[in-house]
């Protein structure tokens, strides 16, 4: 057991193109958002938070994590969106002594996504040849306390992020919190499943993150090289509030996209904004 604080290191898979079957808006480019996987490590042990999506993601995470020379004891998933856990099957091949874990609500959503993809081919059509034929769904974790070299990592059930049933991982000894898609960092925020009421709940979830007063705040989707600062909490809340304000004005998908780009045009991944805007306008019908 160690008394030294745990360390936080973050790998970011960059924004990339993917095979998109949807009709795109004028100037819209189909890219997948930059995504993070976090290594929480002590002197000898480490855990990973989120396995990301593709074979390439998993291979890069594994090579990066192995460079730290720690024993990977587990891979923990923040929420059930497949781009945060489908890489688990490949990643665990690199770390055969480790297993994948998630809170019950996260594991349930992941299992639902497996069946959804069987019916719709949503993920396999967008990333052909890049995903496992037989996904490994994370095992249910029936505790909210994880030990890494004797130091505690706390799983916190915050609820609403870009989907319901989201969790975060608080590392008190490192004064850090790993937020999955509850917090975004210089990337447009996904609201395909988040209507106005859920956005309000999401803002409250970010308040819960803020109450931890962490100095390091790791977002699930972040630009390569972006600093993991607590300022991303308020920035994420402002983005959600601005989206709601503009959405209430009515107008077209293009109106909502262009209005948000005027306010938040510095963010990566405008394709996500288009997806969110199309969903919001469809919800009015």
Secondary structure, DSSP 4 states (H G I P E B T S, - for coil): ---SPPEEEEEEEPPEE----SPPPTT---EEPPEEEEEEE-SSEEEEE---SSHHHHHHHHHHHHTTT-EEEEEE-SSS-GGGTTTHHHHHHH-TT--EEE-HHHHHHHHHHHHHHHHH-HHHHHSTTSS-SS--PPEEP--SEEEETTEEEEEEEEE-SSSSSEEEEEEGGGTEEE-GGGSEESBPPP-SS--HHHHHHHHHHHHHHHTT--SEEE-SEE-TT----THHHHHHHHHHHHHHHHHTT---HHHHHHHHHHHHTTSB-HHHHHHHHHHHHHHH-
